[in-house]
Amino acid sequence: MSQEGNKNKVGIIPKEKKPDWLKVRLPGGEDYSQVLKTLKGLKLNTVCQESHCPNLGECFGKRTATFMILGKVCTRNCQFCSVASGKPEAVDPEEPRKIAEAVKILGLKYVVITSVSRDDLSDGGAEHFAETVRRIRGESPFCRIELLIPDFLGNTKSIDKVMETQPDVIGHNLETIKSLTKEIRDKKADYERSLFVLRYIKEKSRIITKSGLMVGLGETEEEIIFTLRDLKRVMVDIITIGQYLPPTKLSPPVKKFYTTEEFFRLNKLGKEMGFWKFFTGPLVRSSYKAGEIFK
């Protein structure tokens, strides 16, 4: 992708009329400032900042963050995402050490690590994930670790590298229903491959698995139910469902704002289907309040 294409991914967030239940308070406070200072000092990226997450103020204010490794330029160009797409920078070999240092400085008891997709790397960045986990374990042995991984193009050797470090949770998001996958996700993404990744982790380990969906892109309730059945079939433990919000003016528009009552109905449905944990709500994101699953 050209540099001009990259610029298009980081435009101004649309100021369309949103329901009252989607309003969030402005960030601030001592803990918020400490998280920002630590991230800036160690030159670390978070998906919270890169994806314009609406929960950034709340999470930083509670000294939590989802670290984004392997740079901040993605080799894929998903339409729902504000992370820049194009030719990625070189991998920083010191990043795992710096992540571990930040976890220790902030005294985190639960940390989420995700990444951009790095289809340019032979293992998709799996060894970098693994080294990050090892470093955190070395500095903060009692910190629980959740990984939100790309699909690694279905490479089982890469998935094995990640699993060998025994993180507490491994997540991989379907993002949307099957019929919208090619429209909303990158052309390299594949609905069945994503299900394969989740099933492979569960069949080969005892690690908790997790996946997330966005709603409001034009899906029907029947299609959501079909997708949840697919996730149940591959034995996913934890599901998150939140309202899609376009991060830039060029992103696909919202087709529907779900009400709190509709999210409550989805929550009831998910629990009836037997998922271990099921989180729904307008501002729910895949790593939002992630550590609460162990409380």
C-alpha positions as CSV (number, residue, x, y, z in Angstrom):
1,M,0.0,0.0,0.0
2,S,1.2,3.6,-0.7
3,Q,2.0,6.1,1.9
4,E,-1.2,7.9,0.8
5,G,-3.1,4.7,1.6
6,N,-1.6,4.6,5.1
7,K,-2.7,8.2,5.8
8,N,-6.3,7.2,5.0
9,K,-6.4,4.7,7.9
10,V,-5.7,7.3,10.6
11,G,-8.2,10.0,9.8
12,I,-10.5,11.9,12.1
13,I,-13.1,9.9,14.0
14,P,-16.5,10.6,12.6
15,K,-18.7,12.8,14.8
16,E,-21.9,11.1,13.9
17,K,-24.8,11.1,16.4
18,K,-24.4,8.3,18.9
19,P,-26.8,7.1,21.5
20,D,-26.4,8.3,25.0
21,W,-25.2,4.9,26.3
22,L,-22.1,5.2,24.0
23,K,-20.8,8.4,25.7
24,V,-17.6,8.1,27.8
25,R,-16.0,10.4,30.2
26,L,-12.7,12.2,29.2
27,P,-9.5,10.5,30.4
28,G,-7.5,11.9,33.3
29,G,-6.1,11.3,36.7
30,E,-2.7,10.2,38.2
31,D,-2.9,6.6,37.2
32,Y,-3.9,7.5,33.6
33,S,-0.9,9.9,33.5
34,Q,1.5,7.2,34.9
35,V,0.4,4.7,32.2
36,L,1.0,7.3,29.5
37,K,4.4,8.3,30.9
38,T,5.5,4.6,31.1
39,L,4.4,3.8,27.6
40,K,6.1,6.9,26.2
41,G,9.3,6.4,28.1
42,L,9.7,2.8,26.9
43,K,8.4,3.7,23.4
44,L,5.7,1.0,23.5
45,N,2.5,0.8,21.5
46,T,-1.0,-0.1,22.8
47,V,-4.0,-1.2,20.8
48,C,-6.0,1.2,23.1
49,Q,-4.3,4.2,21.4
50,E,-3.9,2.8,17.9
51,S,-7.5,1.7,17.6
52,H,-9.0,4.8,19.2
53,C,-10.7,2.5,21.8
54,P,-13.5,4.3,23.7
55,N,-12.5,2.6,26.9
56,L,-8.9,4.1,26.9
57,G,-9.6,6.6,29.7
58,E,-11.2,4.0,32.0
59,C,-8.6,1.3,31.4
60,F,-5.5,3.6,31.7
61,G,-7.1,5.1,34.8
62,K,-7.1,1.6,36.3
63,R,-3.5,1.1,35.3
64,T,-4.4,-1.5,32.6
65,A,-3.5,-1.6,28.9
66,T,-3.4,-3.9,26.0
67,F,0.1,-3.8,24.6
68,M,0.5,-4.0,20.8
69,I,3.8,-5.7,19.7
70,L,5.6,-6.1,16.4
71,G,5.2,-2.4,15.5
72,K,2.2,-0.4,14.6
73,V,1.9,-0.9,10.8
74,C,-0.1,-3.9,9.8
75,T,0.4,-6.1,6.7
76,R,-3.4,-6.4,6.4
77,N,-6.0,-3.7,5.7
78,C,-9.2,-4.6,7.6
79,Q,-11.9,-2.1,6.9
80,F,-13.1,-1.8,10.6
81,C,-9.6,-1.0,11.9
82,S,-7.8,2.3,12.3
83,V,-4.3,0.7,12.7
84,A,-2.1,1.9,9.8
85,S,-1.6,-0.6,6.9
86,G,1.4,-1.0,4.7
87,K,5.0,-2.0,4.8
88,P,5.8,-2.6,8.5
89,E,8.9,-1.5,10.3
90,A,11.7,-3.8,11.5
91,V,10.9,-5.8,14.6
92,D,12.4,-4.3,17.8
93,P,14.3,-7.2,19.5
94,E,14.2,-5.2,22.8
95,E,10.4,-4.9,22.8
96,P,9.7,-8.1,24.9
97,R,12.1,-6.8,27.6
98,K,10.5,-3.3,27.5
99,I,7.0,-4.8,27.8
100,A,8.1,-6.8,30.8
101,E,9.6,-3.7,32.4
102,A,6.4,-1.8,31.9
103,V,4.4,-4.6,33.5
104,K,6.7,-4.5,36.5
105,I,6.7,-0.7,36.8
106,L,2.9,-0.5,36.6
107,G,2.5,-3.5,39.0
108,L,0.1,-5.2,36.6
109,K,-1.6,-8.4,37.8
110,Y,-3.2,-9.1,34.4
111,V,-1.8,-8.1,31.0
112,V,-3.1,-8.5,27.5
113,I,-0.6,-8.7,24.5
114,T,-1.8,-8.3,21.0
115,S,-0.1,-7.4,17.7
116,V,-0.6,-6.2,14.2
117,S,-0.6,-9.0,11.6
118,R,2.9,-9.6,10.3
119,D,2.5,-11.8,7.2
120,D,5.9,-10.7,6.1
121,L,7.6,-12.7,8.9
122,S,8.2,-16.4,8.4
123,D,6.5,-17.3,11.6
124,G,4.0,-14.4,11.7
125,G,5.7,-13.0,14.8
126,A,5.0,-16.1,16.9
127,E,8.5,-16.2,18.5
128,H,8.2,-12.5,19.4
129,F,5.0,-13.3,21.2
130,A,6.7,-16.3,23.0
131,E,9.7,-14.2,24.1
132,T,7.4,-11.5,25.4
133,V,5.6,-14.0,27.6
134,R,8.9,-15.5,28.8
135,R,10.2,-12.0,29.7
136,I,7.0,-11.1,31.6
137,R,7.1,-14.4,33.5
138,G,10.7,-13.7,34.5
139,E,9.9,-10.2,35.9
140,S,6.4,-10.6,37.2
141,P,5.8,-14.4,37.8
142,F,2.4,-13.9,39.4
143,C,1.0,-11.7,36.5
144,R,-1.6,-13.5,34.4
145,I,-1.1,-13.2,30.7
146,E,-3.7,-13.1,27.9
147,L,-2.6,-13.1,24.2
148,L,-4.8,-11.9,21.4
149,I,-3.1,-13.4,18.3
150,P,-3.5,-13.1,14.5
151,D,-4.3,-16.2,12.5
152,F,-0.6,-16.8,11.5
153,L,-2.1,-17.9,8.2
154,G,-3.0,-21.1,9.9
155,N,0.6,-22.2,10.5
156,T,0.4,-24.7,13.3
157,K,4.1,-24.5,14.1
158,S,3.6,-20.8,14.9
159,I,0.6,-21.5,17.0
160,D,2.6,-24.2,18.8
161,K,5.4,-21.7,19.6
162,V,2.8,-19.5,21.3
163,M,1.1,-22.3,23.2
164,E,4.4,-23.7,24.5
165,T,4.8,-20.6,26.8
166,Q,1.5,-21.5,28.5
167,P,-0.3,-18.1,28.6
168,D,-3.4,-18.1,30.7
169,V,-5.7,-17.1,27.8
170,I,-5.3,-17.1,24.0
171,G,-7.8,-15.1,22.0
172,H,-8.4,-14.8,18.3
173,N,-11.3,-12.7,17.1
174,L,-13.7,-13.7,14.4
175,E,-14.7,-10.0,14.3
176,T,-17.9,-10.5,12.3
177,I,-20.2,-13.0,10.8
178,K,-19.2,-15.3,7.9
179,S,-21.0,-13.4,5.2
180,L,-19.4,-10.1,6.1
181,T,-15.8,-11.5,6.6
182,K,-14.5,-10.7,3.1
183,E,-16.1,-7.2,3.2
184,I,-15.0,-6.1,6.6
185,R,-11.8,-8.0,7.3
186,D,-8.7,-8.2,5.0
187,K,-8.9,-10.4,1.9
188,K,-6.3,-12.6,3.6
189,A,-8.6,-13.3,6.5
190,D,-10.7,-16.4,6.4
191,Y,-13.6,-17.3,8.6
192,E,-13.0,-21.1,8.6
193,R,-9.2,-20.5,9.2
194,S,-10.0,-18.4,12.3
195,L,-12.2,-21.2,13.6
196,F,-9.4,-23.7,12.9
197,V,-7.0,-21.7,15.0
198,L,-9.3,-21.6,17.9
199,R,-10.1,-25.3,17.7
200,Y,-6.4,-26.2,17.3
201,I,-5.5,-24.4,20.5
202,K,-8.3,-26.1,22.5
203,E,-7.5,-29.6,21.1
204,K,-3.8,-29.3,21.7
205,S,-3.8,-27.6,25.1
206,R,-5.8,-26.8,28.3
207,I,-5.4,-23.0,27.6
208,I,-8.5,-20.9,27.9
209,T,-9.7,-19.6,24.5
210,K,-11.5,-16.4,23.7
211,S,-13.1,-14.7,20.6
212,G,-14.9,-11.5,19.9
213,L,-17.5,-10.0,17.6
214,M,-18.6,-6.6,16.5
215,V,-22.3,-5.9,15.8
216,G,-23.9,-3.1,13.9
217,L,-22.4,-3.9,10.5
218,G,-25.5,-5.3,9.0
219,E,-25.7,-8.8,10.5
220,T,-29.0,-10.3,11.6
221,E,-29.7,-12.0,15.0
222,E,-29.9,-15.3,13.2
223,E,-26.5,-14.8,11.7
224,I,-25.1,-13.9,15.2
225,I,-26.6,-17.1,16.6
226,F,-25.1,-19.1,13.7
227,T,-21.7,-17.6,14.5
228,L,-22.0,-18.4,18.2
229,R,-22.8,-22.0,17.4
230,D,-19.6,-22.1,15.3
231,L,-17.6,-20.8,18.2
232,K,-19.3,-23.2,20.6
233,R,-18.5,-26.1,18.2
234,V,-14.7,-25.2,18.4
235,M,-15.0,-25.1,22.2
236,V,-14.3,-21.4,22.8
237,D,-14.6,-20.5,26.5
238,I,-15.0,-16.7,26.5
239,I,-17.0,-14.5,24.1
240,T,-17.1,-10.7,23.8
241,I,-19.7,-8.8,21.7
242,G,-19.6,-5.0,21.4
243,Q,-21.0,-2.3,19.2
244,Y,-19.0,-1.5,16.1
245,L,-17.9,2.2,15.9
246,P,-16.2,3.5,12.7
247,P,-12.8,4.8,13.7
248,T,-12.4,7.0,10.7
249,K,-14.5,8.8,8.1
250,L,-13.4,6.2,5.5
251,S,-14.5,3.2,7.6
252,P,-17.8,1.3,6.9
253,P,-20.7,3.1,8.4
254,V,-22.7,1.8,11.4
255,K,-25.8,0.0,10.0
256,K,-27.4,-0.3,13.5
257,F,-26.9,0.9,17.0
258,Y,-27.8,-2.0,19.4
259,T,-29.7,-0.9,22.5
260,T,-28.8,-2.0,26.0
261,E,-31.9,-4.3,26.0
262,E,-30.7,-6.0,22.8
263,F,-27.2,-6.6,24.3
264,F,-28.9,-8.0,27.4
265,R,-30.8,-10.4,25.1
266,L,-27.6,-11.5,23.4
267,N,-26.0,-12.0,26.8
268,K,-28.9,-14.2,28.0
269,L,-28.6,-16.2,24.7
270,G,-24.9,-16.7,25.1
271,K,-25.2,-18.0,28.6
272,E,-27.9,-20.4,27.6
273,M,-25.6,-21.8,25.0
274,G,-23.1,-22.7,27.7
275,F,-20.1,-20.5,27.2
276,W,-18.0,-20.2,30.3
277,K,-17.9,-16.4,30.2
278,F,-20.0,-14.2,27.9
279,F,-19.6,-10.4,27.9
280,T,-21.9,-8.1,25.8
281,G,-22.5,-4.4,25.8
282,P,-22.1,-1.2,23.7
283,L,-18.5,-0.5,24.8
284,V,-17.4,-4.1,25.3
285,R,-14.1,-4.8,23.4
286,S,-12.1,-8.0,23.2
287,S,-9.7,-7.0,26.0
288,Y,-12.1,-4.8,28.1
289,K,-12.0,-5.8,31.8
290,A,-10.2,-9.0,30.6
291,G,-8.7,-9.7,34.1
292,E,-12.2,-9.9,35.7
293,I,-12.7,-13.4,34.3
294,F,-10.4,-14.7,37.1
295,K,-12.1,-12.8,40.0
